[in-house]
Amino acid sequence: MAPTTTNYLDDDRFDGLYLNIANQTQGIEPLLDTVFSFLRRKSDFFAGPPGSSNGKDDAGTEAAIAKVNEVLKKHADIYLRDKRRKEEVELEKKKKKEKQLRRNEEEAPKKKAVQEEDVIELGEDGGFDISNNRSSTENDKNAKSSDGTTVTRQSAGESSSVKSTADEAGGEQDNAEEVEDDSPPPLGNGGTVPGKYTWTQTLAELSVTIPLPPNTRAKDLKVVMSKKHLKVSLKNNDNHENAPQIDAPLTKPIILDDSFWTIEDSTRLVLTLQKSNQMEWWDAVCEGDPTINLQKIVPENSNLSDLDGETRQTVEKMMYDQRQKALGLPTAEEQKKFDILEKFKAAHPEMDFSNAKIS
């Protein structure tokens, strides 16, 4: 089996190294000096291949120069070939675009005429006037019902749905009602379950408030919290449980060790439930309860000044990079590399960086 040879003509593994060298040398001649300096100091390149002297002292050096010119011409030919290919592709694209524009201009009057012929006007009696339709055959297919609705009997392949103007107007009104939602944001990003409780939330936790009879004490309650279930009930005078006020699965899991409950003013029970996933909003506390519209959620404000310097810098960089990605723009690191390349390109306009890759 023949050994695998590497094609170094388009090898981009060393691009980062050369870009770093180019940035430090700040010039094409110093960049080439580093290459030939390495060959002069660390190899016998300028001595030429064995047997190339032929009795001449500088024959090996001439062979080395010839080799450099050979490699240089090879890459120049590749550059010119790629340049011509790009020009041919661009020219072909331009021709296709011009051809498509001409075709669109030629077809525009035909499309306009077809659209004008397809217009069906309302008659004086409120029905559709199809007297100007394109053919009498199509006229025979249409008839009017007693309520003024135009009914069209259409051939196979055509739509068979029939609508009156009143139905169309009603449908548009229904669609408008579905799209528009002017309801205010949920108070505290939570909601109310009538007769049971009210609740609010942040990204980290939920607060559930349940009204209690006056002078209720902790021993009068039975609160059972688990990772995915919540049960709250009052005890009667015989220390037996009444019908539970809440007894249902939670819509999402909670961190049980960080969740707790308290009684405030002896009139309300407040449950603090710590979310397992502190990067999502809940649309309800318990399954089966009314849900809120998560699109109306108003996120709480984060205070970066509360963070230490290093964490704050990291968070700000992450936020910046997220905004840049959302806008299709480079991140901070990508912009830094781009700026280095642009600076070098500006200093050396004679160089072609069209195929340069930044990694």
N, C-alpha and C positions, 0 to 999 in steps of 0.2 A: 504494500500500500504506500503510495507516494506521500511524502511529508506535506503538511498543510503550510502554504506560504501566505504571509500577510500582505495585503494590498495597502501600502503606505501612502498612496496618492490621495486617498480620501479619508485617511485615519484621523479622527478628531479627538483621540484620547489625550493628546498633549496640548489641546487648545488652551486649557486653563493655565498650564505652565507657561506657554509662549505669551499669553496675554499679560501674565504677571511680569515676565521679563520685559515685554514691550512697554509696560507702564513704568518700569523702573529705568529703562535705558532712554526713553523719551526721544526716539529717533530711529529711522530705518537703518542708517549706517551703523550706529552703535549696536543695534540689534544683530545685524549681520556680523559685526566685529566679535560679538560673544560666541557666535557659531564657529567662525573660522579660528578664533583664539583657542577654543576648545580643541579643534582638530590639529592646530599647530603645536599646542602644549602637551596634549594627552594622546596623540596618535602619530603615526608616520605617514599621514595622508599626503603631505607635500613632498615626501620622498618618492611617491609614485608606486605603482604595483611592482612586484619583483620582476627583474629583467627588462624594465622599461628604460634604463639609462642608455643602453647601447653605446657605452663609452663616453657619453656626454654627461657633464656634471649636473646640468639643469634639465635633463630630459625628463626625469621623474616629476619635477615641479611643473613642467609644461603639460605632462599627462594629467596631473591633478587639476590644473586650470581648465584643460579640455573637458574633463569629467564634470566640473562645476558648470561650464557653459552648456554641456549636454543636458544636465538635469534642469538647468534654468530654462533652456529652450523647450524642453518637454512640458514644463508647467505653463510656460507662456502659450504654447499651442493648445493646451487643455483650456486655459482661460479664454482664448479667442474662440475656440469651438463652442464652449458653453455660452459665451456672449452671443454668438450668431444664433444658437438654438433658442435662447431667450427672446431674441429679437424676432425670430420666425414665429414663435408661439404668440407673442404679443400682437404681431401683425395679423395672424390668423384670428385671434380673438376680436381684433378691431374690425376685420372684414365680416365676421359673423354678426357682430353687434350692428354694423351698418346695414347688413342684409335684413336683419330682423326688424330694424326701424323702418326700412322701406316697405317691408311686408305689412307691418302694422298700419302704416300710412295708407297703403292700398286697400286694406280690409276695413278700415275705419268707416268709410261711407256705406259699405255693404251692411255692416253691423248696425249702423244707425238706421238704415232703411228697414231692416228686419224688426228692430225694436219699435219703430213707428207703426209697422203693420200689425204688431202684436197688441197694440193698445186697444182695450175694450172700454167704451165710454158708457156712462149711465144714461139711460133714457129718461124721458119726461115723467114716466110713471114710477121711477125709482128702481126699475129693473135694469139689467145690462143691455145696452144697445149693441148688438153684434151684426148689424147690417153692413158694416164696413169691414168685416172680417175677410180673410184672404180668399176663401172659396165658398161657394154655395153649398158644397158638400158638408163643410163644417157647420154652416148655418142650420142644416137639417138635423144635426146632432143635438142642438140646443133647444130647450123648451123652458117656459116659465110656469112655475107653480102658482097656485091661487094666492099665496102670501107674498108674491113679488120676488121670491128667491129664484135665481137663475140656476137651473139644473143642466149639467152638461154630461151627455153620454159619450164617453171617449173610448177610443180604440185601445187595444192591448199595448202595453209599454208606456202609456200615459197615466198620469195620476188620476185616480177616481174620486178623490175627496172633493166635496162640494160645500162651500161656505157662503152664507149671506153676508151682506155688509154689516149687519148687526152683530153676527158671530165674530167677524174679524175685529170689529171695534171692541167687543167684549174680551177677546183674546189678548189684544194689545193692552187693555187695562189690567188684566190679570198679570201679564208679564211685568208691567210697570210696578205693580204692587209687590211682586216677588223680588225685584231688583232693589227697590228703595226700602231702606230700613232706617227710620229716623229715631228709633228708640234710644234713650240715653244709655251711657255705659253703666254696667251693674255697679251698685254702691259697694265700695270696698272690694271690687272684683269678685263679689260673691252673689248671694241671693237669699231668698226667703222660701221656706217650706211652710205654707199656711197651717197654723195650729200646732206646729212642732218646734221650729227653730229658725234662726237666721244665721248666716255664715259669711265670713270674709276670708281673703287669702292673700298671701304674698307668694313669691316663687318658692320660698323655703317652708312655709307652714300654713295651716288653716286654723281659724278661730271660729268655733261653733258656740252660739249662745242659746241656751234653752231657758225659757221662763219657768219659775218655780213658785209654789205657794209661799206666802210670807212666812218668815221664821223657819225656813227649811234648813236642816243641819246635815252635815256630811253623813251621819249614821242613818239618815232618812232616805238615802240614795243607794242605788246599786249601779255602778258604772263598770262595764266590762269592755276593755279595749284589747283588740288583737291586731295583728299586722293587716288583716283584710276584712275585719268585722267590727261593728260598734253596737253596743247595747246599753241603753240608759232607761232605768225604771225607778219609780218611787215606791217606798214601802208604806203599807197602811199601819194602823195602830197595833195590829197583831204581829207586826214585823214581817208580814208577808208581802210579796211583790204585787203591785198593781200591774195592769197592762202596760207594757213598755212604751215609752214615748219614741224611742228609736230602737230598732232591732233589724239591722239589714247589713249586707256586705258593703264595704267601702268601694268606691269606683276605682281607687288606686291604692297601693300599699303605703303604709306609714312606718316610721322608725319608732317602735314601741317604747324603747328605753328613754327616748327624748320627748315623749308625749305625756301630758298630764292634764288634770282638771282641778278647778277651784270653784268655790261658791262666793259670789260677790253680793254684798248687801243682803244676804239671806233671801234673795229674790230671784237669782238667776245662776245657772250653772254654765261655766265657761270651759270648753274643751279646747286645748291647744294640741293640734295634731301635726307632728313633724313629718314632712313628705320624704319618702324614700328617694324619689327623683326630684331634685330641687331645681330642675331646669325646665319644668313644664307646668302648665296651668290645669286646674281641674274644672270641669263643667258642672259638677255636682259632687256633694259629699258622699251620699249613699246611692246605690243602684235603685232605680225606680223613682227617684225624686226628680222634680223639675230641673231642667238644665239651663245654663246661661249660654249666651252667644260669646264664644271665645274671641271672636273678631272684635268685640267691643271692649276687650280687656285694656286697661290703662296700666302699663308696667310702672313699677315704683322706680324712683330715681336712685341711682347708685352714686355714692359719694367717694370719689377717688382720693380725696384728701385724708380719708381714714386709713389708707393703706400706707405701708412703709415704702421708702424710696425705691428699692429694687423691685418690689411687687408692683408698685404703681407704674414704673417704667415698662415692665413686662406686659401689664394689662393694656396700657395705652398703645404699645406696639401691636398687640393682638387686635385691638379695636381698629387701629389704622389699617392693618393688613386685611381685615375682614371687609372694611369699607372699600378698599382698593379692589379686592377681588369681586365684590358685588358690582362695581362699576366697570369691570373688565380692565383695570389698570394694574401696573406692576406693584408688588409689595415693596417694603422698605429695602430688603436685601436685594431684590431684583433691580430696583431703581439705582442702588449703589453701584452694582456691576455695570448697569447701562451707562451711568454717568462716567465711569472710568473709561469705558470703550469710546464714548462720545468725545471725551477730552483728548484721547489719543488720536481719534479720527480727525479732529479739528487741527491737531498739530501736524498731521501727515496726510494732506488731501491727495497725495500721489498714490496712496495705497487703497486697494479695493477690499472693503470689509463686507460685501454683500452676502457672503457665505459664512461669515463668522457666527459661531454658536457660543452662547454664554450659558455655563452650567454651574 
